[in-house]
Every structure is written in structure tokens, then in C-alpha cells.
Amino acid sequence: MDCANCDDKECYQGKDCTKIKEKIISAYNEDSRMLEMARMGTYLEGNYYMQLTRLEELIVFAKKMDFKKVGIAFCIGLSAEVKTLDAIMSEYFKTYSACCKVCGINKEIFGFDKIDGSRFEAMCNPAGQAAVLNNVGTDLNIIFGLCIGHDIIFSKNSDAPVTTLLVKDRVLAHNPCGSIYSGYYRKRIGSRIEKITGVKQND
């Protein structure tokens, strides 16, 4: 499959290029929770298109799904922002939050790189964040600015469904699409990566 480079997107009109349509329909029918989430996502799109922010969509989706406990796995660098998010979400749900440095595990235990080698640095601990939220039985977990890789580990270990509200991008004010929309950044991605990290294209 190479949907990214398909110019027609005839699937929008019902074409099946995959030959797995019936299998996927059965998968939805066999998992009532997944089908209901798909229904709610479609409900929001169909009824509130271009009317609600992502945060507002998240609240309505979770309320319509009858979620009671919502977890927030956040980056310590967004401590101020997460207080505001928690205040908003707690008006609708019982909220629980887990900081990325939860457990205070020294990076040196695993030989991880440190930002400043002269001081103690706790590692980011997405598995620990997931465990904390799993222990309270959240119905939905929100990723709020976790590092790349850590967001993947969190999602893998979360018992509850996971959605991402904020994607971390320290350079572009947490707007990773800026590097796609900006022709200046787009042209420099390859050279910047190689210059800063040594990673080459198709290496």
C-alpha cells in the first residue's frame, strides 16, 4: 500500500484496494467498544465539523462514551499547561495524572545519556506512567507532550485507550506540522538531521 502517493483516493467513494474490507467490517462488529468509538468519532465529524477545537472534541467524545476516569500522562516541561488542562477536564471527569519523571529512576541505572553529566537526572518513565494510570483503572488516557519513543512505550503499556492531545516539538512550539508547512524547514530537514546527528537519508 502506498496511500500517501495515491492521487485518486477512490476509497472515499467506496473503492477497496486492500481486499480485506469484509474482514475489517467483521472486526468492528466483533468488538462493540471499538465500533462505538468509531461511531462517536464519526458523530463528531458529521455533526460538529469545523466547530469544535480538539480539546472540545475530546471532552464531548469522552462524555458520549460514558468515560468516568481520565488519565493524563504528561511531560514535566509542560507542568503549567497540564494544570490548566486538568482543571478543564476535571469539570467533566475524575482525572488522574502521571508526570514523566514518576518513580524518580536515575538515568545512570540503564546507562542512558544525560543532558548534564554533572548532576542527577531522573529518566522519563512512560512504563511507570502507564502503570500508575492502570492501577486506578482509567477509562481513557491522554498523552500530553511525551517525548518521541516514550509516547510509544506509554501507548503499548496502557490498559485504557490512548489519545494524543499535544505532540512535543521543542523547536517549533509543539507544532510538528510546522516543518511540513514551512518550505524553509522542509528543504532543510535532511541537511539539519545529518549535521546535528549524523543520520543520513536512506542510510
Wavefront OBJ file of the C-alpha trace (Angstrom):
o trace
v 0.000 0.000 0.000
v 1.159 3.496 -0.812
v -1.851 5.647 0.029
v 0.351 8.682 0.698
v 1.228 8.871 -3.004
v -2.195 7.968 -4.423
v -3.669 10.924 -6.286
v -7.168 9.483 -6.713
v -8.170 8.336 -3.197
v -11.119 6.447 -4.731
v -11.648 4.741 -1.369
v -13.509 7.958 -0.480
v -16.109 6.802 -2.999
v -16.089 3.161 -1.873
v -13.259 1.518 -3.809
v -11.402 -1.245 -1.902
v -7.759 -1.634 -2.906
v -6.989 -3.927 0.025
v -9.246 -6.969 -0.431
v -9.723 -7.031 3.371
v -12.885 -4.939 3.600
v -15.141 -7.754 4.810
v -12.556 -8.877 7.375
v -12.366 -5.347 8.810
v -16.143 -4.965 8.899
v -16.289 -8.208 10.881
v -13.593 -6.928 13.255
v -15.700 -3.854 14.055
v -18.817 -5.961 14.533
v -16.967 -8.337 16.868
v -15.591 -5.550 19.099
v -18.518 -3.484 20.360
v -16.275 -0.995 22.187
v -14.204 -0.300 19.083
v -17.365 0.055 17.000
v -18.809 2.532 19.498
v -15.623 4.621 19.451
v -15.717 4.631 15.661
v -19.366 5.694 15.834
v -18.562 8.543 18.220
v -15.643 9.760 16.100
v -17.919 9.811 13.073
v -20.668 11.516 15.093
v -18.315 14.378 15.985
v -17.102 14.737 12.412
v -20.604 14.625 10.971
v -22.269 16.987 13.430
v -19.564 19.428 14.529
v -17.241 19.690 11.534
v -15.056 22.815 11.872
v -16.941 23.900 15.012
v -15.039 22.357 17.929
v -11.382 22.534 18.930
v -9.535 19.277 19.513
v -9.880 19.741 23.285
v -13.624 20.287 22.958
v -13.915 17.238 20.703
v -12.036 15.190 23.284
v -14.419 16.209 26.065
v -17.545 15.517 24.017
v -16.157 12.195 22.769
v -15.293 11.008 26.282
v -18.674 12.107 27.670
v -20.553 10.392 24.849
v -18.507 7.234 25.507
v -19.509 7.492 29.182
v -15.894 7.552 30.326
v -15.652 8.439 34.018
v -11.916 8.299 34.787
v -9.486 10.115 32.518
v -5.719 9.860 32.885
v -3.152 12.390 31.712
v 0.422 11.281 31.008
v 2.402 14.495 30.707
v 5.895 15.888 30.260
v 7.321 17.708 33.278
v 8.240 20.564 30.942
v 4.514 21.215 30.474
v 3.655 21.385 34.175
v 1.961 24.786 33.878
v -0.093 23.769 30.846
v -1.196 20.463 32.367
v -2.623 22.262 35.409
v -4.929 24.162 33.090
v -5.833 21.001 31.183
v -6.535 19.139 34.411
v -8.732 21.987 35.674
v -10.785 21.891 32.479
v -11.065 18.090 32.308
v -11.924 17.768 36.000
v -15.112 19.735 35.350
v -16.341 16.719 33.393
v -14.402 13.676 34.660
v -12.460 12.268 37.570
v -8.913 12.988 36.479
v -5.618 11.310 37.322
v -2.221 12.486 36.131
v 1.239 10.967 35.925
v 4.393 13.034 35.371
v 7.070 11.671 33.044
v 9.607 11.529 35.890
v 7.358 9.364 38.104
v 9.351 6.946 40.319
v 12.471 9.142 40.097
v 14.620 6.484 38.402
v 18.226 7.537 37.824
v 19.258 7.514 34.162
v 22.566 6.010 35.219
v 20.861 2.736 36.196
v 20.388 1.974 32.492
v 23.385 3.930 31.222
v 21.128 6.473 29.497
v 22.523 9.721 28.091
v 22.209 12.767 30.334
v 21.686 16.406 29.424
v 24.101 17.475 32.169
v 26.574 14.817 33.269
v 27.437 16.657 36.483
v 24.061 16.213 38.186
v 21.376 13.637 38.975
v 18.821 13.191 36.194
v 15.697 11.113 36.509
v 14.750 9.234 33.363
v 11.432 9.701 31.621
v 9.361 6.705 32.663
v 6.413 6.062 30.316
v 6.012 2.467 31.513
v 5.684 3.837 35.037
v 3.155 6.433 33.910
v 1.063 3.697 32.319
v 1.311 1.540 35.445
v 0.140 4.396 37.683
v -2.882 5.070 35.488
v -3.602 1.361 35.015
v -3.679 0.977 38.797
v -6.532 3.469 39.142
v -8.447 1.948 36.232
v -8.729 4.904 33.891
v -11.214 4.642 31.022
v -9.175 6.847 28.691
v -5.610 8.152 28.816
v -4.325 11.369 27.254
v -0.753 11.836 26.081
v 0.288 15.420 26.742
v 3.705 16.198 25.308
v 5.593 12.950 25.909
v 8.923 12.559 24.101
v 9.110 10.538 20.900
v 9.587 6.902 21.852
v 8.176 7.481 25.316
v 4.735 8.086 23.802
v 5.061 4.746 22.015
v 6.012 2.919 25.213
v 3.154 4.558 27.087
v 0.612 3.539 24.444
v 1.961 -0.019 24.398
v 1.611 -0.361 28.174
v -1.667 1.475 28.752
v -4.654 -0.718 29.572
v -7.044 2.082 28.576
v -7.405 3.509 25.062
v -4.947 6.352 24.385
v -5.336 9.658 22.555
v -2.729 12.354 21.980
v -3.690 15.954 22.703
v -0.249 17.540 22.441
v 2.775 16.307 20.495
v 6.126 17.570 21.755
v 8.265 19.625 19.393
v 10.652 21.784 21.413
v 11.919 23.630 18.332
v 8.553 24.515 16.755
v 6.476 25.349 19.861
v 4.887 21.872 19.859
v 3.664 22.211 16.284
v 5.387 19.374 14.385
v 3.453 20.152 11.202
v 5.363 23.425 11.062
v 8.265 21.527 9.487
v 5.891 20.263 6.797
v 4.026 23.520 6.122
v 7.188 25.642 6.118
v 9.055 25.348 2.816
v 12.151 26.662 4.600
v 12.167 23.826 7.133
v 11.050 21.234 4.592
v 14.053 21.907 2.364
v 16.468 21.739 5.285
v 15.232 18.604 7.085
v 17.763 16.231 5.539
v 20.755 18.539 5.947
v 19.753 19.521 9.507
v 19.391 15.906 10.627
v 22.736 14.900 9.128
v 24.543 17.971 10.508
v 23.152 17.627 14.034
v 23.010 13.833 14.437
v 24.992 12.272 11.594
v 21.962 10.329 10.353
v 21.814 10.291 6.544
v 18.930 9.808 4.163
v 18.403 6.155 3.161
v 21.334 5.198 5.391
l 1 2 3 4 5 6 7 8 9 10 11 12 13 14 15 16 17 18 19 20 21 22 23 24 25 26 27 28 29 30 31 32 33 34 35 36 37 38 39 40 41 42 43 44 45 46 47 48 49 50 51 52 53 54 55 56 57 58 59 60 61 62 63 64 65 66 67 68 69 70 71 72 73 74 75 76 77 78 79 80 81 82 83 84 85 86 87 88 89 90 91 92 93 94 95 96 97 98 99 100 101 102 103 104 105 106 107 108 109 110 111 112 113 114 115 116 117 118 119 120 121 122 123 124 125 126 127 128 129 130 131 132 133 134 135 136 137 138 139 140 141 142 143 144 145 146 147 148 149 150 151 152 153 154 155 156 157 158 159 160 161 162 163 164 165 166 167 168 169 170 171 172 173 174 175 176 177 178 179 180 181 182 183 184 185 186 187 188 189 190 191 192 193 194 195 196 197 198 199 200 201 202 203
